[in-house]
């Protein structure tokens, strides 16, 4: 099953609510991912630009997009970014395909 990384930033109101009522957000993330047929693999709270970084499996990219739309549209996040991830075997296959594309592609010239 394909892997994805999702990075989210909470709204100020969400952070305020979590401070007032601390609770495990990993459970909510796992439930959302399982609802689309996926599996949560890791969940980390972070500080900096992103508040949460998570890795999960989903059946396909359309499912990952639907998940991002659903959690992003719920109102508790100010940003959601989903990044498709490749295993090294998949990356190696992509590198091999890239050589075919490279032979056909002509870069723009000045």
Protein Blocks (a to p, Z undefined) as FASTA:
>chain_A
ZZddddddddfklmmmmmmmgcdfklmmmmmmmmnopacfbdcddedjblbdcddddfbl
klmmmmmmmmmmnopacbdcddddddfklmmmmmmmmmmmmmmpccddZZ
